[in-house]
């Protein structure tokens, strides 16, 4: 009986794990990567992003954690030898659903007569859930020269019902995927699961 209860608990807890879909990542970097992963770096918003929004702050904190893993130290905005410009965009996409009723007509003729048929189909499946698409782009630049040293983009689409659709769970996953194997192969697009 005890084993049965433990097995049931394990199955129940396993159902709480968020399904992990792939994050599509593309990265580019300058030929000389010796400057990457060293020194102080500041996180700043890319044009069009509001640094006061909780969503942007959550993603920028997740990016800073990954930059620290890569070897950087955090610097306040406006300082540091390098700057990481973080751009975030999220949108909800509603899948198009077709008509729940379809009608089909068919006919045939032959030596023994002809026939005509009519078929009606009713779709009883529920309306598909909305999808949340998130794009995260980070550009690391040398503050003094303005030269871009590294840039990467990550894209992730999940059902709006998925726990990963929330910023709290999506931000660490996307940032981790974006900086996996930093600086990465320049120009290569990969899927990180």
N, C-alpha and C positions, 0 to 999 in steps of 0.2 A: 504494500500500500504506500509506504514511504517513497519508494522509487517511482511509483505512478504519479504522486504529487510533485516530486522533483522534475519529472519529465514534462508534466503539464505547465509548471512554472517556467521551465526553460523555453518551451514553445511560446508561452505568452510573452515573455520578455523579448524573445527573438522577433516578435511581431512589432515591437516598439522601435526597432532600428529603422532609421530612415533609408529608403531606397536611394542608392547612389548612382546617379547617371553620369555620363562622361562630360568633362569640361573640355571644350575645344580651345587650344592654346597656340598662339603664334608669337614668336619672339624674333627680334632683330638686334644685333649689337655691332658696335664698331670693331674693326679688325683687331685693335689692341684692347684686350680685356683686362690689362694689368691694373687699371684704375678702379675696376668694379669690385665691390665688396670690401672696400677700405675707407676709413675715415668717417666723418660725420655727414649725415644726410638729413634734410628736412622734408617733411611731407607737406605738399601744398596742393590746393585744388586746381585742376585744369580749368581753363575758361569755360564758363557755363555751369559750373558746379558750385553749390552753396556749401561752404565749409561749416555753416551753423546747423545744417540738417543732421539729424541723428543717424540717418541712413549713411550719409557720406562719412561721418565720424566713425561709424562701426567698420566700414570698409577700409578707411585709412588706417585705423588701429590694427586691423588684420594684416594690411600690407606692411606696416612698420614691424610687426612681429616677424614676418618672413624676411624683411631686410636685415633685421638683427641676426637671424639665423645665418644669413649670407655673409655676415661679418661687419655690417655697418653699425654705427652708434647713432642714436637719435639726436637731432639738433632742433631747436625751435625754428618756426617758420621765418624765413628771411636770413637765416644763417646757415653755416655748414658749407663744406666745399662742393657738395652735390645737392641737387634738389630732385625729388621724385614727384612729378605731377600726376595726380590721380584723377581719372575721369570715370564716372559711374553713370550708367543709364539702365533703367528698368522699365519694362512695359508689360502690360497684360494683353494677351492675344486671345480673342474668343474664336474658337474654331467654327467654321460655317457648318451648319447642319442642313441636311436635305429634308425635303418634305417627308412627313411620316407615312404618307400614303402614296403608293405607286400603282399604276394601272398598265397592264400589258394585253395586247390583242394579237391573236395568231389565227391563221387560216390555212387550209389545205384543200387541194382538189385531187381527184384520182378517178380511176375507171369505175369505182363503185360508189361515187358520190363526192360530196364536198363537205367541209365542216368549218366552223368558225368557233374560236374560243376566246374567252375573256378571263383575265386573271387580275386579282387585286391583292396587293401586298401591304401589310401594315407593319411598320417598324415600331417595336415596343421598347427599344433600348433607350436609356436616358440620354439627355443632351450631354455632349462631351464637355468635360471640365475645361475651364480657361487655362491657358499656359502662361507662365511668368518667364519672360526672357530677360536675362541680366547680362550686361556687357561691362567688363572692367578693363580699363587701359591704364598702364603705368609707363611713364617716360622718365628715364633717369638722365639728367643733364648736368654738365659741369657748370657750376654757378658763374665762374669768372668768364668763360668763353661763350657759354650758351650752347655749346656743342652737345648733341644727343649722343650718349654713350650706349644706351640700351633702351629698348622699348618692347613692351609685350601687351598682348590683348588676350583676354579669356572670355568665352561666351558659354552660357549655361541656360538651358531651357528645361523647366520642370512643370508638372501640373500644379495649379494653384492650391490643390489640396495637399501637396507634399510638404513635409516639415522643412525641406530645403528651400521652399519658396520664401521663407522668412529670412530677413536680413541677418538675424543672430546666428543661424546655421549656415546660410549661404556664403557669407563673407569669409569665414575661415577656409571653407572648402575651395572657393575660387582663388583666394590668395595663395593657398598652399599649392594648388595646381599650377598657377602662373609662375611661381618661383621654384618649382620642382627642378632640381638639377641646374640651378642658376649658374651661369648666364644662359645655358642651353645652346642648341644648334641654331645659328642664325638663319632665318628664312624658312625654317621648318614648322609645319603645322602638325600638332600632335593631339591625341585625345588622352586625357588623364582620367582614369576611373577612380 
